[in-house]
Structure formats: C-alpha cells, structure tokens
Amino acid sequence: MPSSFNVESADGYERLMGRWSKRLAPMLIDFAGVADGERVLDVGCGTGSLTFTLAEKPGLQEIAAIDYSPVFVEAATRRNTDPRITIRQADACALPFENNCFDRAMSLLVLHFVPEAGQAVSEMARVVRPGGVVAAAVWDHYGGMSGMRMMWDTVVMLDENALPLRRKYCFQPMMRPGEMRESFVAQGLVDVEETSLVIRMDYLSFDDYWQPIAAGEGPLGRYVAGLEAGKREAVDAALRAAYAAGEPDGPRSFASVAWACRGRVATE
C-alpha cells in the first residue's frame, strides 16, 4: 500500500526531515528497550536514520529494514556497510517475513503516512515473536510541530485552497492523543504505553529552514510547487517574515514533539 508522502530526492528528504529523525531515533530505541542479541525490523526505513542508529549497537544480531519507496531503498542500500543489515523494498501492510521471526519491530515517522496504519501495526505484530515488542513514533503535527505549523498557518492566510491540506496535515493517522495506543490495543498488543519524545529542530537561517520545502519535498512542498508565480512570491515573503519575527535572519530553534507507543506481543 503506497505511502502518502511524496519523495523528490533522498538528499532533499535528508534536509527536510532526515537530519531530525536522526535525533529522534536514539530516543525511540531507548523507549523500545532494544537489547543485545536481538533481531530487529525497521518498518519504513527511509534513508536509514533508525536503521543505522540501531547498527551502532554492536550486540544486535540482525537488522532488517524495508521501505515502500525505491528512492529511499537505493539511498539506504548505498550507505550500508554493515553485514548485519539487509534493506529491501516492501509494503508495511504486507511485510515479506514469516511469523514470529523478530524480537522487535519498530517504525520511525512512518505510520502517519500509511493510509491503513492499523494494518501496518498488525503486520509488525505478526512478524514479532510472542513476548517481543512493537514500537513506533509519529510527529504530533497539530500540537507539537511549531516550525511546520508556522508554515501551514501562514500559507492558509494567503490561500484558502490550502485549508484542506492543513487539516490533512494536522490529523493524519495516529496523530490524535491516544490514537496510536488504541490501534496497538486493537491489534492485540498488550502492556501498551504511549508517551511523547521531544527534540529541537535547529536552523542556521531562513534558507536552511525553507529550501527543502521550496524544492518540493513533503506535503507542503508539493503544494508550493504547484503555485503560480505571484502567489509563490507572496508565500515566500510571508514565510520569511514569520521566520524572522522582526529580527534579522539567522539561527532559529523549534521544539518538535512526537507521539511514541510500544506494546508487547501476547504470549498466549
């Protein structure tokens, strides 16, 4: 089942989100309780933020990774030098693995882009052994992404056509409080716990902040790429002013919050 996230290039994604998912990955790993000797699956590996952070643990036996996008699979495969890691193209809703073959299945910043997110959770649970752990994290777009919300809230003041896009952005699957927990429980996982993980997105300048979006990456980038020239100039100017907030251009830091959830595969 395709992701709803549009990919222009692996390098562009790294500037848009990969650099921040690298900060989040160790926090999800700690929350999931990854231990030596385990076989771990990364569902929706992207360019490899979680996969290669897992590889920093020398005690892991195996790290398998899948992604729906061939762009991401190619980029992650090109980076890989660890014989414990295998990367392949696959659908999160139809994982190409036998039942009970991993100790943990994890997903970082992916489930909110999977239209049938509950099915992806079910598949993660299927491939994890009884007593093993399923863990995932998604951004809290509505209440926890101040830098990105600033973009959307500025855009809708200039173009009412962006209103349904903002709504979709704010309320993607798994983003409402308790929603991911409810999905984990519905798929039969036990001892389910939901929490928040917080990082900061630190930008050097407006161009550092805006360039990946302006290049067409992600949902807002796709919208911006379709604007006619005059409206595009107005959007660029308004966002530059919002970023600056009356001060000279330069570094800015935005708190960014992710929902995280973990659950255990039942042993009976």
Wavefront OBJ file of the C-alpha trace (Angstrom):
o trace
v 0.000 0.000 0.000
v 1.642 3.274 -1.054
v 2.731 5.937 1.365
v 1.087 9.359 1.110
v 4.496 11.033 1.425
v 5.968 12.384 -1.805
v 9.702 11.941 -2.370
v 11.618 14.197 -4.757
v 15.113 13.053 -3.785
v 16.890 11.299 -0.921
v 19.146 14.319 -0.387
v 16.145 16.629 -0.261
v 14.459 14.411 2.308
v 17.608 14.462 4.435
v 17.437 18.253 4.589
v 13.698 18.281 5.206
v 13.419 15.520 7.805
v 16.298 13.038 7.852
v 18.519 15.292 9.926
v 15.791 15.487 12.564
v 14.817 11.817 12.528
v 18.454 11.049 13.371
v 17.929 12.966 16.620
v 14.717 11.097 17.355
v 15.989 7.598 16.544
v 18.042 7.022 19.748
v 15.060 8.091 21.850
v 12.759 5.564 20.147
v 15.395 2.842 20.517
v 15.644 3.511 24.251
v 11.853 3.599 24.599
v 11.552 0.284 22.726
v 14.122 -1.344 25.044
v 16.322 -2.860 22.333
v 18.753 -5.417 23.805
v 21.861 -7.330 22.720
v 21.350 -10.496 20.699
v 18.073 -9.359 19.161
v 16.791 -9.382 15.607
v 15.135 -6.042 14.848
v 12.953 -4.884 11.949
v 12.771 -1.240 10.823
v 9.465 -0.670 9.000
v 9.689 2.346 6.679
v 13.428 2.913 6.954
v 13.589 5.958 4.668
v 17.222 6.959 4.197
v 18.207 4.907 7.248
v 18.030 7.125 10.339
v 16.721 4.356 12.592
v 18.475 1.507 10.776
v 21.943 2.980 11.080
v 21.380 4.175 14.637
v 20.433 0.600 15.542
v 23.670 -0.527 13.888
v 25.623 1.491 16.462
v 24.676 -1.291 18.906
v 27.312 -3.990 18.245
v 25.362 -6.608 20.182
v 22.409 -6.777 17.802
v 22.276 -9.982 15.773
v 20.332 -8.765 12.746
v 18.756 -5.540 11.461
v 16.229 -5.850 8.646
v 14.786 -2.749 7.009
v 12.045 -2.142 4.462
v 10.622 0.894 2.703
v 7.971 1.369 0.044
v 9.989 3.989 -1.858
v 12.680 2.700 -4.241
v 14.384 6.099 -3.902
v 14.861 5.529 -0.179
v 15.808 1.866 -0.559
v 18.505 2.732 -3.069
v 19.898 5.539 -0.908
v 19.978 3.430 2.268
v 21.491 0.448 0.457
v 24.223 2.673 -0.965
v 25.122 3.853 2.551
v 25.162 0.413 4.134
v 28.463 -1.235 5.082
v 27.184 -3.434 7.930
v 26.704 -7.146 7.116
v 24.005 -7.407 9.797
v 21.774 -5.033 7.805
v 19.508 -6.062 4.936
v 17.356 -3.495 3.134
v 14.568 -4.234 0.677
v 11.565 -2.617 -0.943
v 8.316 -3.783 0.611
v 4.866 -2.716 1.792
v 4.392 -2.018 5.510
v 0.910 -3.523 5.211
v 2.208 -6.814 3.737
v 5.606 -7.476 5.294
v 7.634 -10.136 3.412
v 8.638 -12.070 6.536
v 7.458 -15.199 8.333
v 5.524 -15.056 11.584
v 7.436 -14.594 14.856
v 10.849 -14.031 13.266
v 11.929 -10.785 15.010
v 12.384 -9.750 18.610
v 11.266 -6.182 17.903
v 9.617 -4.319 15.044
v 9.974 -0.550 15.003
v 8.701 2.297 12.831
v 10.002 5.860 12.954
v 7.933 8.689 11.427
v 6.098 6.389 9.021
v 2.696 5.218 10.280
v 1.037 8.604 9.753
v 1.821 8.301 6.036
v 0.304 4.800 5.733
v -3.396 5.045 4.804
v -4.164 1.730 6.554
v -1.952 2.359 9.572
v -3.715 -0.241 11.714
v -2.876 -2.931 9.159
v 0.791 -1.919 9.361
v 0.690 -2.313 13.157
v -0.952 -5.727 12.711
v 1.812 -6.787 10.326
v 4.510 -5.602 12.728
v 2.894 -7.649 15.497
v 2.654 -10.701 13.225
v 6.373 -10.847 12.490
v 7.431 -10.363 16.139
v 7.757 -13.372 18.447
v 5.463 -13.783 21.459
v 6.805 -11.546 24.208
v 8.572 -9.319 21.685
v 7.946 -5.607 21.244
v 6.347 -3.387 18.603
v 7.236 0.311 18.872
v 6.564 3.351 16.711
v 6.728 7.139 16.722
v 4.948 9.774 14.627
v 5.106 13.556 14.780
v 2.363 15.419 16.645
v 1.616 17.696 13.696
v -1.277 19.516 15.365
v 0.197 20.346 18.763
v 3.883 19.559 18.623
v 5.436 20.862 15.408
v 5.781 24.606 15.917
v 8.117 25.180 12.971
v 5.953 23.314 10.469
v 2.671 24.684 11.833
v 4.095 28.176 11.306
v 4.419 27.351 7.620
v 0.906 25.974 7.236
v -0.750 28.702 9.323
v 0.976 31.382 7.275
v 0.060 29.789 3.959
v -3.664 29.477 4.735
v -3.842 33.212 5.447
v -2.828 33.779 1.816
v -4.649 30.939 0.073
v -7.882 29.333 1.258
v -7.167 26.409 -1.068
v -4.554 25.331 1.472
v -7.147 24.875 4.247
v -7.993 21.210 3.487
v -4.287 20.471 3.090
v -3.579 21.908 6.542
v -6.378 19.848 8.050
v -4.990 16.709 6.440
v -1.509 17.554 7.702
v -2.703 18.111 11.280
v -4.853 14.994 11.521
v -3.040 12.238 9.697
v -3.384 8.699 11.114
v -2.053 8.067 14.631
v -1.685 11.774 15.491
v -4.553 12.363 17.911
v -3.824 11.793 21.622
v -4.278 8.113 22.427
v -4.906 7.120 18.805
v -1.746 5.065 18.378
v -2.301 3.384 21.738
v -5.843 2.451 20.728
v -4.550 0.976 17.464
v -1.914 -1.098 19.254
v -4.535 -2.472 21.651
v -6.944 -3.170 18.776
v -4.262 -5.266 17.073
v -3.902 -7.453 20.167
v -0.766 -5.971 21.686
v -0.544 -5.927 25.483
v 1.202 -3.744 28.073
v 0.737 -0.828 25.675
v 2.254 2.501 26.680
v 2.149 5.864 24.884
v 4.442 8.816 25.588
v 5.966 11.927 23.984
v 9.503 12.332 22.637
v 10.908 15.842 22.203
v 13.765 17.179 20.086
v 14.633 20.632 18.778
v 14.930 21.478 15.101
v 17.779 23.986 14.828
v 18.126 26.019 11.625
v 21.023 28.248 10.582
v 18.906 30.662 8.533
v 15.609 31.085 6.698
v 17.073 29.410 3.627
v 18.118 26.415 5.745
v 14.539 26.197 7.015
v 12.674 26.860 3.769
v 14.819 25.466 0.950
v 13.745 21.781 1.217
v 10.071 22.815 1.121
v 10.692 25.266 -1.717
v 12.333 22.418 -3.645
v 9.114 20.405 -3.458
v 9.791 17.938 -0.639
v 6.967 16.690 1.572
v 3.255 17.599 1.616
v 3.776 21.363 1.879
v 6.496 21.253 -0.764
v 4.111 19.583 -3.202
v 1.584 22.376 -2.600
v 4.188 25.132 -3.005
v 5.482 23.589 -6.236
v 2.014 23.944 -7.747
v 1.568 27.664 -7.014
v 1.567 30.248 -9.784
v 4.494 32.678 -9.698
v 2.796 35.651 -7.998
v 1.303 33.602 -5.184
v 4.582 31.729 -4.759
v 6.412 35.026 -4.236
v 3.828 36.105 -1.665
v 4.168 32.814 0.212
v 7.965 33.046 0.210
v 7.871 36.614 1.544
v 5.279 35.858 4.234
v 7.176 32.843 5.493
v 10.444 34.767 5.554
v 8.737 37.389 7.735
v 7.231 34.730 10.013
v 10.605 33.035 10.451
v 12.386 36.317 11.201
v 9.650 37.540 13.626
v 11.004 41.068 13.429
v 14.649 40.132 13.989
v 17.480 39.772 11.443
v 17.716 36.469 9.600
v 19.805 33.864 11.409
v 19.558 30.794 13.635
v 16.187 29.708 14.973
v 15.211 26.686 17.111
v 11.808 24.959 17.172
v 10.618 22.398 19.722
v 9.249 19.308 17.967
v 7.203 16.592 19.668
v 6.497 13.041 18.549
v 3.942 10.585 19.879
v 5.596 7.243 20.694
v 3.939 3.946 21.517
v 5.123 0.460 22.402
v 3.343 -2.804 23.076
v 4.192 -6.428 23.657
v 3.050 -9.385 21.556
v 0.896 -11.607 23.763
v 2.402 -14.924 24.858
v -0.922 -16.779 24.948
l 1 2 3 4 5 6 7 8 9 10 11 12 13 14 15 16 17 18 19 20 21 22 23 24 25 26 27 28 29 30 31 32 33 34 35 36 37 38 39 40 41 42 43 44 45 46 47 48 49 50 51 52 53 54 55 56 57 58 59 60 61 62 63 64 65 66 67 68 69 70 71 72 73 74 75 76 77 78 79 80 81 82 83 84 85 86 87 88 89 90 91 92 93 94 95 96 97 98 99 100 101 102 103 104 105 106 107 108 109 110 111 112 113 114 115 116 117 118 119 120 121 122 123 124 125 126 127 128 129 130 131 132 133 134 135 136 137 138 139 140 141 142 143 144 145 146 147 148 149 150 151 152 153 154 155 156 157 158 159 160 161 162 163 164 165 166 167 168 169 170 171 172 173 174 175 176 177 178 179 180 181 182 183 184 185 186 187 188 189 190 191 192 193 194 195 196 197 198 199 200 201 202 203 204 205 206 207 208 209 210 211 212 213 214 215 216 217 218 219 220 221 222 223 224 225 226 227 228 229 230 231 232 233 234 235 236 237 238 239 240 241 242 243 244 245 246 247 248 249 250 251 252 253 254 255 256 257 258 259 260 261 262 263 264 265 266 267 268
